[in-house]
Amino acid sequence: MSNLFIIGNGFDIAHGLPTKYADFKKYLSDRIKINQGIKDNDEDYIKITEIPSLPEQKIWCKKGVCAEYWKEERLIYWLIDEVSNKKSDMKWSDFETYLSELNIHSVLEKWGYTIDNAMKIQETICDISGFFFRWINTIDLSKAQKKSNLEKIIRGDTDFVLSFNYTETLERIYGVCKHNICHIHGTRETNYEEQKRKDMVSIGKDYCNLIIGYEEKLLNLKEHNLLYSDENIRNAILIAKTGLIKDVDQNIFNEKAFFENIEKADIQNIYSVGLSYSNVDMPYIREICDRIRKSKKIKECMWYFEEYDSTERRNEFKRKITEAGYNGSYAEFRM
């Protein structure tokens, strides 16, 4: 008999780890202050009221990129801050939705509609996942606060985990076998030397395996084509925007073996921890429900929510999961 854990960012937050959007924004803000020699004025977040200057062309050398990234940091910070109405905190799913609405048009309007400027913006936007990679690697798991009730439930060698997080909390803190864990959006670099090498070479998305972004349906191609009349500029910006799309179908295909193992296992309980069941999460939930229905071993299954979730929130989760094809029972548990 096995359990399946489905965990989102709320799992790490519940363990005392600083993995909120506000923590990422603070990281970017602090880096900008340091790189520009800005003395801390007791404000948590720097205020950038004007569109920053565009980054310089990257300088390539023998071992990789040698250019400094402070201008990229400023531009990314402004783009995210502007589209989110300067919110200091929000759900990660909201942040990823905002990535589909970045005000690139205003930047080009100020600095000129040239292919060079469009290419610089393209490189900067493609590096968003790289800045995220650097930040998530600063999270210190030694400060995680283990949950006693959860420790009693988890069986490290037989349980399965679908994780939407980038950290290895379950492996490190609860000893769950890494071969039974699917990090559907990738993991941070746990090898320090390899992490250092990736930081030295580049911070672009091709140098880390983290997947952050929005649903493909949020990309408004009609509006995009109207904004950018020049074909070369239009294509350059489109490459940047599509680079931030989560290819859910491809992710599921890549982790086919994990979902097949779920179908073959004798899953009795599903524990949902820290997941918001946003629209971009639901294809994975549907895949799990489909595997449960097809399974010859799984006869009865209980789906558990955290006890502290409100009744309204739990009912909304139940509705979404039932619509995804689950026909079992629901219950609550205390973590």
N, C-alpha and C positions, 0 to 999 in steps of 0.2 A: 504494500500500500504506500502511495506517495502523495505528497502535497504539491500544489503548484502555487507559487507566489508571483503576483504581478505587481511590480513596484514602480512608483513614480518619484518625482523630486521630493514630495512630502515625506517619503521614507528617510531620506538623508537629513532633512530639516528636523524631523522628530528625533533623530540621533544627535542633534546639536551641531550639525555641520552647516557652515555658512554658504549654502548653495542656492539662495534665492536670486532672482533677477537683480534685486537691490545690491547684492554683494558683487555681482558682475559689474554693475554700473559704477560702484564705488572703486573697484579695481581699476577700471579704465580712467576714472576721474583722478585717482591717486597717481597713476602713471603719467598722465598729462601734467599734473602739478610738478612732479619730480623732473620730468624731461624738459620742462620749460622754466624750471627754477622758481615756481610760484610758491610763495610761503603760505602755509596752511592758515586760513582765516576762520577756523572753527566751523566751516561749512562742510557738510559731508560730500557734496557734489559740486564740481566746478560748473560755472555758468558760461556757456559759449553762446552769445546772443547773435553773432553774425556768422554767415557762411564762411567756414575756414578756407584758407588757400589750398589749392589742389596739391597733392603730394608730388615730390620730385620723381623723375624717372628712376627706377631702381638701378642701382649700380651692381653689375655682376662681376664677380671675381672668381678665382680658381676654386674656392670651396663653397661658393654659393652667393647669397645676397648679402652685401655689406652695407646697404643703405640703412639709415635710421628710419624708424616708423612713426615718429611722433606726429607728423602731419597726417598720416593715415589714421592714427588714433583720434586726433581731433575731428577729422571728417566723419569717421564712423560714429563717434560720440554725438556729434551734432545731428547727423541723419536720424539716429535712433531717438534722441531726445526730442527732436522736432516732430517726428511722426507720432510719438506717444504722448504729445502734449506735456513733455517734461515730467512724466510720471517717475517717481523714485522707486516704486515697487509695483509689480504686476505678476500675473501668472506667466510661466514660460510659454504657454500656448498662445497668450496674447502677444508676447514679444515676437514670437515667430510669425504671427499674423501680420504684425506691423512691418516685418521685413518685406512683405509683398507691396508695401505702400511707401517705400523710401522716396523722399522728394529729390530725386536725381535731377529732375527737370530744372528746379530752381538753381542748383549748383551750376549746371551748364549755362543757364541764362545769365548768371553773374560772370562766369569765367570764360564764356565763349563756346559756341557750338562747333568745336573742331574735333577731328578724329583723335588727335593726341590727348585732348582733355577727356574724351569719352573713354579712351583706353586706360587712362590713369584712374578714373572712377571705377572702371571694370575691375582693375587689379585690386583696388581698395576694398570693394564689396566682396570680392572673392576671398579676401583675407579675414573677413569677419569670423569665420570658423577657426582661423588660426589664432586670433586674439582670444577667442573662447577657449581654445586648446591650452594656451598659456595660463589662463586664469584657472581652469579646472584642475590643472596640475599643481596649483598652490594649496589645494584643500588638504589639510592634515588629518588623516583618518585616525591617528593616535588619540585625537580628542573626541572621537565618537563615543556616545554614551549608550552602552548595551542595554537592551530592553529584556528584563527577566522573563516576562510572559512569552515573548517571542522566542527567546532562547529555548524554552521548554517545548515549543511547537516544532521548530525547525529540526529536520534530520539532514545533516550536511551531506551524507553520502547518497541519499535516495531522492531527495526533493528536487524539484525543478523550479527555475526562476526565469520569468520574462522581465527584464529590466529595461526601463526607459531612461535610466540614469547612466552617467559616464564614469562613475566611481566604482571601486571594487569593495564596497562596504560589506556586502554579504560574504564574500570570500574571506576578507581579512578579519572581520569581527565575529562572524558566526561559523566560519569554517565550511561553508557550502562548497562542494566540489565545482571547480570552475568549468568542467566539461558539461555540467548540468545547467549552466547559466547562459542565457542568450541576451547579450547587450545589443538590443535591436538597432540602436543608433551609434554603436561604437563605444570604445572605452578610451580613457585617458592613457597616457604612457606611464607605466609603472616602473620601468627600468630607468633609473636616473640618468645614466650615460646616454641612453637612446633618446630620452627626453631632451637632454642638453644638445645632442646632435641636431635634433629637429628644430630646436630653437635657433641654433646657429645657422642652419642652412636656409630656412625660409619659414614663414608662418602661413603660407598659402594653403588652401584646402587640399591640395594634392600631397601635402606632407603630413597630414594627420587623418585619422579615420573617423573623426566625429561628424555626425550628420545633424545639422541644425537647419531649420527652414520651415517653409509653409506648404500648404496643400496646392497642388497644381491648378486647381479650379479658381484660386484666388488671383492668378495672373490674368490681368485684363489686357489681352492682346490688341483689342480694338482701340482702347485708350492709348496704349503704348504706341501704336502706329500713327495715331493722330498727333501725338506729342513730338515725335521725331521724324521729320520729313526726309532727312538725309539717310540713305540706305545704310551706309557704313556706320554712322553714329547709332542708328536704330539697332543694327545687329550687335554692335559692341555692348550696348546697354542691355539688350535682350540676353546675351550670354551671361552677363552679371546676374540678371534677375533669375534666369533659369538655373543658375548654379546654386541658388538658395531654395530650390524646390526639393521637398522630400519625395523620393520615388518609393512610395510605400510598397507597390507590387514587387519591385526589384528587391527591396529589403526582405520581404516575406520569402521570395524565391531563394535569396542568398542563405536564409536560415531554414531552409526546407527540412534539413535533417533534425533540427530541434523540434519543429512542429510534428514531424513524424514520430519522434520519441514520445511526445505528449500523447499521441494517439495510441501508442503501444503500451504505455505505462498504465498502472492501476491507480489513476488519480481519484482520490476520494474527496479532497477538500481543495478549494481555490481561495487563497487569501489575497485580497486587494489592499495594498498599503500605499497611500500617498499619491494615488492616481486620480486625475480629474475627469477621465473619460471624455476628453475633448474630441472633436470630429476627426482630427488627424490620428487619434489613438484607436478609433473604432475598427478599422480594417484588421488590425492585429487581434482585437477581441473577437471579431467575426471568424477569423481563422481558427482561434482556439475553440470557439463554440462548434465550428464545423468538425474539428478533429474529435471533440468529445462525442458528437452525434455518431460519427463513423466508427468510434472505438468499439471493439468487441469485449474489452476488459472493463471499461467504465460503465457500471450499471446505475449507480446513484452517486450524485455529486452535490456537495454543499458549497455555495459561494459566500464567502465571509467579507463583510465590510468592517472598517474600524468603528469601534463603539462611539467614539467622540464625534463622528460625522452626524450632522443634523438629520432628522427624519426626512425632511424635504430633500436633502441632498442624496440620501440613500435611495429614496423612491425614484429620483431622477436616474440614478445609476442603474437601478433594477429595470426601469423602463428601457433604457438603452441596451442593456445586456440581453434582455428578453427579445427585443427586436433584432438583436444580432444572432438569435437562434438558440439561446440557452433555455432549457425547459425544466431545470432543477430547482432546488430550494435555496433560500437565502437566510443568512443569520449574521450576527455581529460578534466581534471578538475584541478583547482589549490587548493592545500591544505592550 
